Amino acid sequence: MDFEKYGSYILEETAALLAIDSPSGMTAKAAEHVMARFEAIGYRCERTRKDGVIVHFGGEDKENGL
């Protein structure tokens, strides 16, 4: 695994997420950013009514999933 490559990606994404103004109760833009990034790599997402993000990673055992 290329830790330098993935470490850079993680730092860039963290900086982009933290740059979004999202005070308590105003997190829709941050949730949209997270959803867009996961959907771009092929995962299905849904946003909760309180702007949380649920990412569906799939898998065969639905009783023992993330």
N, C-alpha and C positions, 0 to 999 in steps of 0.2 A: 504494500500500500504506500502511496506517495504522500507522506504526512505533510511535506512542505506545500504541495499543491492543495490538499484538502484543508490544511490549516489556514492557508491564505483565503480560500473560499469561505470558510467558517467566519474568519475575521471580517471579511467584506460584507457578508450577509448580516452579521451581528451589528456592524456599524450602520448599515442601511436601515435595519429595523429600529435601532436606537435613535436614529435621526428623525423618525416620524414623531411629530408632536402628538402624544396620546395620554393626556392627563386622565386621572381616574374617571370612569364613566364616559370617556370619549375615545374609545379604542377601536372604532370601526375601521379606520385607515390602516392601523397596524394589523388587524385581522385580515383585511383584504390583501395586504402585502404577503403575509404568511401563506394564505390560501393560493395566491398567484404563483408563488415560488414552488409549492408542492405540486400544484396542478401542472406546472411547466415540465416537471420531471415524471408526470404520469400518474400521480395519486389523486384519488377522489377525496374531496374535502366537503365539510359542511360547517357553517358558522352557527353557534348557539345564540340564543336570544340575548345573552350578555357579552357577545363578541368573543367568545372562546372559539377555538378552531379544533375540530375533530378531523383527523386524517385517517382515511381507511387504507391500510397497508395491504389488505387482502390476506391471503393465506387459506389453507384448507380447513383448519380446525377453528371454527367460529367460536367455540366454547373456551378456547385457550389462546385468544388473540390479544393484540395490543390495544 
